[in-house]
Amino acid sequence: MTEMDKEEINKLIEEYTNLKLYLEEYNKNIKDKVLKPLIFYKKLPFELKNEQYPNVIYRTKGSIFVHVYKTKDMDEPEYHAIEPILSEEEKDKYKQILDLVLEKVPFKRVAKDENVLREILKEIVDELTIVTDSSVSEVTPNKGIFGRLTVRKIRVTSREKINIEYAIIRDIVGGGYLECFMRDPYLEDIHVIPGEEIHLVHKIFDMIKTNININLEAAPGFTRTMSEKIGSPVSAGKPIADGTLPDGSRVNIIYSDDVSLKGPTMTIRKFSETPISV
């Protein structure tokens, strides 16, 4: 059975604020427009490929969920990534914790690969935070020997910690704007054109538009960052780059306006990760 039962769904809603908030918006703005009831899947069945009006949610990795749906007014289905979005208070705590993380990383063990670095970042976030039911933004000094202050600890709720940890890993070692897609095993290709919604090639739903876009101002910096991750930095003198991400995904970047009229563009062919049901 690939569908989730009510108990499994309620447990996820209770644990992940981003899913809870998204479902509240769904009930207000989308529910009355779709033609099929919403179904949560553990694994997507291949039969959905023939569904004209899909309305499904599935979990990828960690706190990321995906909603694929088509209303009676839409020409094609859309892919909506449901990822943690920081509140203004969480953004403030994120900045504080990120600064402390960057101070502590050089003193940790050498990260031999991306997975080890992710674990190190999680360890540091654990060291820097105190989980409490109170959401009061407060920095608590930790006293060491002879009463000297050692490590600053920041009070967070369990949900704030999940959101902030995701954002830190996403921005330091993850895919930034594309992190939600990099965690989805059902994707084959990711197509990025600045100022437009990112399009994907999905193993079930084929070519599909998403709710994520990278604006024209952010695109140059982001493409340069991605080019550095594949070990082939782009520049005005070297506007085209090809390379491989640590997970094996192939990346092609076109950076110059002289080569691409739409500005910096990027295509990622994801490393094959075949879900059991496909």
Secondary structure, DSSP 8 states (H G I E B T S, - for coil): --B--HHHHHHHHHH-HHHHHHHHHHHHHTTTTBSS--EEESS--GGGGG-SS-EEEEE-STT-EEEEE-BTT-SS-EEEEE-----HHHHHHHHHHHHHHHHHGGGS----SHHHHHHHHHHHHHHHEEE-S-----EEEEE-GGG-EEEEEEEE-HHHHHHHHHHHHHHHTS-GGGHHHHT-TTEEEEEE-TTSEEEEEETTTEEEEEEEE--TTTHHHHHHHHHHHTT----SS--EEEEE-TTS-EEEEE--TTT-TTSSEEEEE------TT-
